[in-house]
């Protein structure tokens, strides 16, 4: 039986942790855009987490986890030397990587972590890569240094103007388009409203845009169909057909509604788990931006 | 012991297995059937006519020596009876509970003509439970090793049956399971009240004693391809028993509303993730006091409807497009569902699901059906009655209309031929696929079927793998390719 030992754990932002996990077989196979299903405790739920980075030689994968639900909060209490009970993957289709002329990688909050590996792969494929890193405030601008190391241009943006460009990622994207920059491809990963807004910005300009969806999942192998999303009028299973889809075809409103299916349950459970969380708890993800 | 005459045997009543009263059991997840007592088992076994032409054995997909084991039960040698069954069926405690006996051994029994077939399933269950509960299960890896290694993909009934036989032949067997728990459909699909999970775990523990290794969280196709298994991982053969795990939906408007589940998701949340427990970390739609509709007529539909009742639903209806006679579910499950208060809305089909502004299911549009000409399955085809549509309120809908083969593994092995339906092309007798060294069986080959048919396929593949590993040659094309 595999042991998924945590090799490194550190804070990236409030409630956001970087975890490097020993998983040699997953590391060897994994491609940008794929995810794993993680279970933290003996009776724990199964949650999907996109693989943020990996190293096949050293046999590890990295996850960037935002503590928004019970399982992610438990995972974020773990330290180096602890182990995660179950890690299954890699799952999902890899990102479509091509040599695009100019590609824009847009990450909102923890979404940047998911966009990062694809940005790296796009660069390696020979694209000119522009990265827009959105955060509610400066604390939530993630992986700026890492992005700068691989991307040709990097624009941090904050909703409150506390760092970088003052505005939403879509404002910066609109600027790039109005500067008559020719953009061939946009990858947007973040909260649903952000991804929807990016799709609305790029659609009139006919810029190919891809988003990574985060519906509720159980098995992650196509068996349950809980992760149904509608893309271009067609029902798809995000776990086996995705998680990346054509942003201009995705029914974001349906996804947003389906993701609230268990809101009552989660609220009750969170209250039981940590009374302090009740105070000032927001149902918007802390890194949310649009 | 009292000996009955043939005439007495022919007139004795079939013994009824004690069960939890319907009013009680519909509020708990404990097993419905309580099993024969030793006395009942002996009495039932003594009814057997010990026919010289063993038609019951012909009716068993794995050829259990039924008369031989029943004779031992009649003599009170329950452990001996269990050992006889295990020569042909490694999972009798499970099969005794979930096999469609009325279509197999019991259907063939000569006493079935009088409506009183020997309760072979109940006897099988009794001796298997007797053996397990008295600590008489034995398993030891054979001392003579073949030096060959086999990978089994999927720990459901096909994989477990295949693993058992191969381990007994002295091969090194490793079972890979995609989920965190073992057992496949026995664990995620069939509810606790029909098949307690401790039984599945006990069977797995037996296999471990036989020397079988289990690897969970291993999604073959993604983490290792079949070529990896046959190459650097060092396996000499692979058995693919990944099941039919891709739920079908009716393809009607509104089927993505919150509250519309595939049976796989609903049952997985409840069975595998234990959502029926108050302290579960995995949620399931809260049906307490609500109206539930389950679409389909198979065992899965029965399981889902009875599960919804146990979760506190006020009204649960099975909505089926044919009539009760055509339902593919086991008789016992249909009877149990009736007794527990599940409503049967027959000759009815959904045409649309309707919801509120927040995307929650609130209503369904249904239409009446009538039976027309017979179709390929020999059952009369349901035909919609024009202008018969109506709307009913509903809070949760569970779609149990079957599964397609899961494409995850096949799509990562280009040389593994598939049928147009997505099932794997494999020889029915040998399980050989179009890829050298790769065998397959169970639902991934047949499409959605039963536990025992999957086990039978697993066993036939095991015999064929054993042949192949002992120097047999690989035939390039499987014969008798199913359509």
Interface residues (C-beta under 8 A of the other chain):
Chain A: X1 X2 X25 X26 X29 X39 X41 X43 X44 X45 X46 X70 X71 X85 X86 X87 X88 X89 X90 X91 X218 X219 X221 X222 X223 X224 X225 X226 X228 X230 X235 X237 X240 X254 X257 X258 X260 X261 X262 X264 X265 X266 X269
Chain B: X178 X179 X180 X188 X214 X215 X216 X217 X218 X219 X222 X223 X224 X245 X246 X247 X249 X255 X256 X258 X261 X262 X264 X265 X268 X269 X273 X274 X279 X280 X281 X282 X283 X285 X286 X358 X359 X406 X407 X408
